[in-house]
Amino acid sequence: MATEILLITFLSSPILLITLITLLIIIIFRRRISSDPENKYRNLPPGHLGGWPFIGDTIPFMRPHSSASLGEYVDQQIARYKNRTFANN
């Protein structure tokens, strides 16, 4: 009896309910996007989108360089993609 009351109290917590609903929405949204293979990489410029989210190529991009150059990272990206638009994470 005490475990049933504890479970009901745990499930009636507003923070838990909000968290569970949010996770459910995220899971449904991600499955819907990933189930459409044509939509996955449509209209994206060439480039690297893997790696760590929000970090990606930030560390190499932020390395110090002289103000007279674009920096080693940008020079490498321009050489790789031949002055075309490219995507980075």
C-alpha positions as CSV (number, residue, x, y, z in Angstrom):
1,M,0.0,0.0,0.0
2,A,2.8,2.4,0.9
3,T,4.6,1.7,-2.4
4,E,1.4,2.5,-4.4
5,I,1.0,5.8,-2.6
6,L,4.7,6.6,-3.2
7,L,4.3,5.8,-6.9
8,I,1.2,7.9,-7.3
9,T,3.0,10.8,-5.5
10,F,6.0,10.4,-7.8
11,L,3.9,10.4,-11.0
12,S,1.9,13.4,-9.9
13,S,5.0,15.6,-9.7
14,P,4.6,18.5,-12.2
15,I,8.3,18.5,-13.0
16,L,8.3,14.8,-13.8
17,L,5.2,15.1,-16.0
18,I,6.7,18.0,-17.9
19,T,9.9,16.1,-18.4
20,L,8.1,12.9,-19.6
21,I,5.9,14.9,-22.0
22,T,8.9,16.8,-23.4
23,L,10.9,13.6,-23.9
24,L,7.9,12.0,-25.7
25,I,7.6,15.0,-28.0
26,I,11.3,14.9,-28.8
27,I,11.2,11.2,-29.5
28,I,8.2,11.5,-31.8
29,F,9.7,14.5,-33.6
30,R,13.1,12.8,-34.2
31,R,11.5,9.6,-35.4
32,R,9.4,11.5,-37.9
33,I,12.4,13.4,-39.3
34,S,14.6,10.3,-39.5
35,S,11.9,8.2,-41.2
36,D,12.0,10.5,-44.2
37,P,15.4,9.6,-45.9
38,E,14.9,12.2,-48.7
39,N,14.6,15.0,-46.2
40,K,17.7,14.1,-44.2
41,Y,20.3,16.0,-46.2
42,R,18.3,17.9,-48.8
43,N,19.6,21.4,-49.8
44,L,22.6,21.3,-47.4
45,P,26.0,22.6,-48.6
46,P,29.0,20.3,-48.6
47,G,30.9,20.1,-45.3
48,H,31.3,18.4,-42.0
49,L,28.2,18.1,-39.8
50,G,29.4,15.4,-37.4
51,G,31.3,15.7,-34.2
52,W,30.1,17.1,-30.9
53,P,26.9,19.2,-31.1
54,F,27.5,22.9,-30.3
55,I,31.3,22.3,-30.1
56,G,32.0,20.8,-33.5
57,D,34.7,22.9,-35.2
58,T,34.5,25.8,-32.7
59,I,37.8,25.0,-31.0
60,P,39.9,24.9,-34.2
61,F,38.1,28.0,-35.5
62,M,38.8,30.0,-32.3
63,R,42.5,29.2,-32.2
64,P,44.6,32.4,-32.2
65,H,46.0,33.7,-35.4
66,S,47.4,37.0,-36.7
67,S,45.0,39.7,-37.8
68,A,46.6,39.7,-41.3
69,S,45.2,36.2,-42.0
70,L,41.9,34.3,-41.8
71,G,43.5,31.6,-39.7
72,E,44.7,28.1,-40.5
73,Y,41.3,26.6,-40.0
74,V,39.5,28.9,-42.4
75,D,42.3,28.6,-45.0
76,Q,42.0,24.8,-44.8
77,Q,38.2,24.9,-45.3
78,I,38.5,27.3,-48.3
79,A,41.2,25.0,-49.8
80,R,39.0,21.9,-49.2
81,Y,35.8,23.4,-50.7
82,K,37.3,25.6,-53.4
83,N,35.6,28.8,-52.2
84,R,32.1,27.3,-52.3
85,T,29.7,27.7,-49.5
86,F,30.3,25.0,-46.9
87,A,28.6,23.8,-43.7
88,N,30.3,23.3,-40.3
89,N,29.0,22.1,-37.0
